[in-house]
Amino acid sequence: MMDRNAVAFDDQQMAEYDKNGYLIVRNLLSPDEVEALRSVVHDQAQWNSYPPSLKYPTPGKYTISGNKMAEPGLSSIAEHPTVVQAVEAALGEPAHLTAYVAYLRTPSDKGSGAHCDYKRWRPVGSSMNWVFAIIPLADIDEAYGQFLVSPGSHKLSRVIDENARIQDLAPIDKSEMAPFIDPGLKAGDLLVTSAYTWHEAPAGTTSDDRCGIFNKYCAVNAPPAAGYYPYNSEALGALSETGKRLIPVCFDEPITTTRLLIERASDGDAEFLLVRDTEKDRWELPGGEGG
């Protein structure tokens, strides 16, 4: 653990991260900063959140994510110097912002069970080296619903074949996991966890909304297999000149066509799957219109 005013992560702190799969920076945000950010998230949840069918205060989980980071008051946390420093220390590489996510959960939210977020089919979870940067905007106690972690669980993940062109992980033996613990997160703390660290968030009992920032970053040399999230120019423009390096992909045009490139593993010439379009009388990659 370290204080927000610290300017570097020493060898002991990084050894603890390597051992436990997470690190904590206490008091990253001041109480006034927490309240300001919480107010923005709360306002966004009422008119600019996902899913659009969920209307506040209907019970549920409200998500403010992606290009909505361009809304006033949201983007600065993504490029907060201490956040970026902690993230890049954990990754061992410069970082790209793969997901900007703020959650607001109403009192009736059911929480989430034990899991890790490696998912090879998603833009965030399909990187082989990425981290969460979690900043609660309320004290995460039993009333609000704790955020629990299993220390060392990240070390249980194993790459099936290190030499494979496309890597994947084998399922872990959950019986080897250490018991989940409560790291005692307070409003404004920063928790950086490995993508492979198992965690869970039990439901709380409070009558208040709970919200926080759950951003994700990957190492620049470990891009997500499913591709980067396409930020637009407004999201890019919301960052400082220094922070713009965190955005790997930026364009404003809509995605109207998607195609899948499937290559057969072979020692000879490359072979790719094509499908026949009988109407157009031609061979094409599988896919079509729609994003």
C-alpha positions, 0 to 999 in steps of 0.5 A, spaced: 500 500 500 502 507 498 499 514 499 497 518 493 503 523 494 508 517 493 511 518 486 514 511 485 513 504 486 519 500 490 521 493 489 517 491 495 511 494 493 511 490 486 514 484 490 507 484 494 503 485 487 507 479 484 505 475 490 498 477 491 495 479 484 493 486 487 496 493 490 492 498 493 493 506 493 490 509 499 487 516 499 488 517 491 482 522 491 480 527 496 473 527 499 471 533 495 474 529 489 470 523 491 464 527 491 464 531 485 466 524 481 460 521 484 455 526 483 457 526 475 456 518 475 449 519 479 447 524 474 449 520 468 446 514 470 439 518 470 439 519 463 446 517 459 447 510 461 446 502 459 442 499 458 437 504 455 431 501 457 433 501 464 430 508 467 433 510 474 431 509 479 429 502 477 433 497 481 439 494 477 446 496 475 447 502 470 453 503 466 457 509 464 462 507 459 466 507 453 465 514 449 461 517 454 468 518 458 467 525 454 462 527 458 464 533 463 468 530 469 469 523 467 475 523 463 480 525 468 480 519 472 482 515 466 489 519 466 490 520 473 498 520 474 498 516 480 493 511 476 497 510 470 503 510 474 500 504 478 497 501 472 504 501 468 508 498 474 503 492 474 503 491 467 511 492 466 509 496 460 506 502 457 499 502 457 493 503 453 486 504 456 481 498 453 475 500 457 472 506 461 467 504 466 463 507 471 458 503 475 452 505 479 448 499 483 442 500 486 440 498 493 437 491 490 443 489 486 445 482 487 452 483 486 457 478 483 459 471 484 467 469 484 470 470 477 476 472 474 475 477 467 480 473 462 475 472 456 478 471 450 472 473 446 471 480 449 476 487 447 478 487 454 478 480 457 482 477 451 489 481 452 494 476 456 497 482 460 491 487 463 489 490 469 483 493 473 484 500 476 478 500 481 476 506 485 470 506 489 466 512 490 463 510 497 467 505 503 466 498 500 464 495 507 459 490 508 453 495 508 455 497 501 457 490 499 465 488 499 469 487 494 473 481 495 479 478 492 483 471 493 490 473 494 495 469 489 489 466 485 492 470 479 498 465 479 493 459 478 492 461 471 496 457 466 497 458 458 495 452 455 501 452 450 506 458 450 509 457 443 502 457 440 500 462 435 494 464 439 494 463 446 489 461 451 488 459 459 487 452 462 481 453 467 484 453 474 483 448 480 479 452 484 480 448 490 487 451 490 485 458 491 486 462 497 480 464 501 477 471 499 479 477 503 476 484 504 482 489 502 478 494 506 477 499 500 475 506 502 472 511 498 477 514 493 482 508 494 485 505 488 485 498 487 489 495 481 488 487 480 491 483 475 486 480 470 487 473 473 486 475 480 479 472 482 474 476 486 467 477 488 462 482 490 457 480 495 450 484 495 450 489 500 444 491 505 445 499 504 439 503 502 444 508 498 446 507 491 453 504 490 458 507 485 465 506 482 470 506 477 472 500 474 477 502 468 481 497 464 488 497 461 492 493 457 500 493 456 501 496 449 505 489 447 499 485 449 493 488 445 486 484 446 485 478 441 478 481 440 481 488 438 481 494 441 474 498 443 473 504 438 474 510 441 471 517 438 474 523 437 470 526 442 473 521 447 480 522 445 479 530 445 477 529 453 484 527 455 490 532 455 495 531 450 499 527 455 493 522 456 492 521 449 497 516 448 492 511 452 487 511 447 490 506 441 484 506 436 480 512 435 475 514 429 468 517 428 465 512 422 460 507 424 462 500 424 457 497 418 461 491 416 464 485 420 468 480 417 472 474 421 478 471 419 479 464 420 486 461 418 488 453 418 494 451 422 499 449 417 506 448 416 505 450 409 501 455 405 496 459 409 489 457 408 483 461 410 476 460 411 471 463 405 464 462 404 460 463 397 455 468 396 451 465 391 447 472 390 453 476 388 457 470 385 463 470 389 467 468 395 467 472 401 470 472 409 464 470 413 460 476 416 456 481 413 453 487 415 452 490 422 456 491 428 
